[in-house]
Structures are given as structure tokens and as C-alpha cells.
């Protein structure tokens, strides 16, 4: 293979790597999913302050909890468990400028010692959830969480 052949192979490789980097890490959709997964990881670690750091200042949800009430509620709940297993499935992201809507299936299981307690959804019937997210100066934040029957 001559110089031109290697140049074409190298150029194609750069394009393929660039495409997958965009799709998996750099696109707004990938960043939204990354934020959602990081928030789930903080919840799984029973880290109330860490979880709340992924919420907008004006967060609200279907139970009419604001950010402060949710943090207090989670801190109290997290004291009662060792950890959570948070499973997010089938996440579908729609981004429109500085706002995103994420529809996903959610299962949350609380773990205390050897005991397991289903908190949200079940493995056979996860809860359908819609998260509204906003792009802020420090990245994507969760503005609202609602249950949905999509």
C-alpha cells in the first residue's frame, strides 16, 4: 500500500474515532446520559449531598418536593440502608437547546445487610420515569422528575 493508501486509512480511522467519540462522550445526548448515570451512582452510594449536586436549584417533582426537602428525605432514608442498587434502562434522550427530556425505566432496590427491599419498580415491571434536565453553567442538571405511563 502506498502513501495515499495509508493516508486514506488514517483519515478513515480518524473519522470513525471522531464519530464514536461524539456519539458516546461529547454529544449533548451523551452528556445528558452521563449526568443521569452519575446521579444514579451517587444515589447507589447512598450519598444524599452527591445526588442533590445533580439537581437544579429550582428542582421539583411529582410529589411536590423541592431540592431541600428531597435532600433531607434522602439523607434520612440513606441512614437506614447500606446502599442502593439503581438500574436505569432504555433511556431515550431528546435535547432541545438548553433543555432535555429523558424517558427511562427505573428500578431501585435498597440493600441492608443481606436483606433486599424493592423501593421503585420491579425487575419485571420497572417504573416509567421522565426527567427534565437543563443545561447550566456547570453542566446538565435534573430540573424535574415525573412518573409516566409512556
Buried (B, 14 or more C-beta within 10 A) or exposed (E): EEEEEEEEEEEEEEEEEEEEEEEEEEBBBBBBBBBBEBBBBBBBBBBBEBBBBBBBEEBBBEEEBEBEBBBEEBBEBBEEBEBBBBBBEEBEBEBEEEEBBBBBBBBBBBBEEEEEEEBBBEEEEBBBBBBBBBBEEEEBBBBBBEEEEE
